[in-house]
Amino acid sequence: MAKKPRTFYTSFMDSEIASLTLRALRRVLRATEIGSRRLASTTGLTPSQWLVLREIDSRDSATPGTIANALQFSQATITAIVDRLQELGFVQRQRSERDKRQFILSAQPAGKTALADAPDLLQTTFTHRFADLPQWEQAMILAAVERLAMLMNAQHIDAAPLLDSGLIDRPEPA
């Protein structure tokens, strides 16, 4: 199929659509940044630390491997995040009675307080609203965002299912 010649009008419309797309993307990035700052100012946690703490708190007996699998984070990332949560007094790490090679993680009272005080995370709101969309619309959004990642040469960047910027296992909120 032959390409249509570019006219002033089509060039203008293409650049206008590109600008509108970039503005929408910028709003998403800013919303992510604002949400992360609000979480940090309330709890002192990054979104990834909050997710790990929430996952630990939701289980009776959590191992780092269980948490890594549940959140789709690497074992090394979980270790770094748990180290920080333990420094904050939010999590306790104990050797398993059954298998001394394993550690059992549990949320401490300060961690439970941080979870209770935390504002709603942007990704929690997104996940609930996204689930309410028809499946065809979910697929369309996924395809568009995957294509956007490709256009930005970001398709090979490893990313956890988390709305946050910066290193996922950074010790301090940005």
C-alpha positions in Angstrom: 0.0 0.0 0.0 1.4 3.4 -1.0 1.9 6.0 1.6 -0.1 9.1 1.4 1.9 12.2 0.7 2.3 14.4 3.8 0.5 17.7 3.5 0.7 20.6 5.9 -2.6 19.5 7.3 -1.6 15.9 8.0 1.8 17.0 9.4 0.0 19.5 11.7 -2.5 16.8 12.8 0.2 14.2 13.4 2.2 16.7 15.5 -0.9 17.7 17.4 -1.8 14.1 18.2 1.8 13.4 19.2 1.7 16.5 21.5 -1.6 15.4 23.1 -0.2 11.9 23.6 2.9 13.3 25.3 0.8 15.5 27.5 -1.3 12.5 28.6 1.8 10.6 29.3 3.2 13.5 31.3 0.0 13.6 33.4 0.5 9.9 34.2 4.1 10.4 35.1 3.2 13.4 37.3 0.3 11.5 39.0 2.8 8.7 39.8 5.3 11.2 41.2 2.7 12.9 43.3 1.4 9.6 44.6 4.9 8.5 45.6 5.6 11.7 47.4 2.3 11.5 49.3 3.1 8.0 50.4 6.6 9.0 51.4 5.5 12.0 53.4 2.9 9.9 55.2 4.8 6.7 55.9 8.4 7.2 54.8 8.0 4.3 52.4 8.5 4.0 48.6 5.7 2.3 46.7 7.7 -0.9 46.4 8.4 -1.0 50.1 4.7 -0.5 50.8 3.8 -3.3 48.5 6.2 -5.7 50.1 5.1 -4.7 53.6 1.4 -5.2 52.6 2.2 -8.6 51.1 4.1 -9.7 54.3 1.2 -8.4 56.5 -1.4 -10.3 54.5 0.2 -13.7 55.1 0.6 -15.7 58.3 4.0 -17.1 57.3 5.8 -15.2 54.6 9.2 -16.1 53.2 11.2 -13.8 50.9 10.7 -16.3 48.1 6.9 -16.3 48.6 6.9 -12.5 48.5 9.1 -12.4 45.4 6.8 -14.7 43.6 3.6 -12.9 44.6 4.9 -9.5 43.5 7.0 -10.6 40.5 10.1 -9.1 42.1 13.5 -10.7 42.1 14.8 -12.4 45.2 17.6 -9.8 45.4 15.1 -6.9 45.2 13.0 -8.4 48.0 16.1 -8.8 50.2 17.1 -5.2 49.7 13.5 -4.0 50.4 13.2 -6.2 53.5 16.5 -5.0 54.8 15.2 -1.4 54.7 11.8 -2.4 56.2 13.7 -4.1 59.0 15.9 -1.0 59.6 12.6 1.0 59.9 11.3 -1.5 62.5 8.4 -2.4 60.2 9.3 -6.0 59.6 10.9 -8.8 61.6 13.0 -11.5 60.1 13.2 -14.9 62.0 14.8 -18.2 61.1 12.3 -20.9 60.4 11.9 -23.6 63.0 11.4 -26.2 60.4 14.2 -25.1 58.0 17.0 -23.1 59.4 18.0 -21.9 55.9 14.7 -20.0 55.5 13.6 -16.8 57.1 10.0 -16.0 58.1 8.9 -12.4 57.7 6.3 -10.8 59.8 4.9 -7.2 60.0 5.6 -5.4 63.2 3.2 -3.0 64.9 5.0 0.0 63.3 4.6 -1.6 59.9 0.9 -2.2 60.5 0.5 1.4 61.5 2.3 2.6 58.3 0.0 0.4 56.2 -3.1 1.8 58.0 -1.9 5.4 57.6 -0.9 5.1 54.0 -2.9 6.9 51.4 -4.5 5.0 48.6 -1.8 4.1 46.1 -2.3 5.2 42.5 -1.8 1.6 41.3 -4.5 0.3 43.7 -7.0 2.8 42.2 -5.8 1.9 38.7 -6.1 -1.8 39.3 -9.7 -1.6 40.6 -10.8 0.8 37.8 -9.0 -1.2 35.1 -10.7 -4.5 36.3 -14.1 -2.8 35.8 -13.4 -2.1 32.1 -14.5 -4.6 29.5 -11.9 -7.1 28.5 -11.6 -5.7 25.0 -10.8 -2.3 26.4 -8.2 -3.7 28.8 -6.6 -5.4 25.8 -6.7 -2.2 23.8 -5.0 -0.2 26.5 -2.4 -2.9 27.1 -1.6 -2.9 23.3 -1.4 0.9 23.2 0.9 1.1 26.2 3.1 -1.7 25.0 3.4 0.1 21.6 4.2 3.3 23.5 7.0 1.5 25.3 8.4 0.3 22.0 8.2 3.8 20.5 10.3 5.0 23.4 12.8 2.1 23.1 11.7 1.0 26.6 10.3 -2.5 25.7 13.4 -4.3 27.1 13.5 -2.4 30.4 12.7 -4.8 33.3 9.8 -3.3 35.3 7.7 -4.6 38.1 4.0 -4.2 38.1 4.3 -1.0 40.1 3.6 2.7 39.4 6.8 4.3 40.6 9.8 5.9 39.1 13.4 5.3 40.0 15.0 2.2 41.3 12.5 -0.3 42.7 14.8 -1.2 45.6 16.0 2.3 46.5 16.3 2.7 50.3 14.7 6.1 50.5 11.7 7.7 48.9 12.6 10.2 46.2 
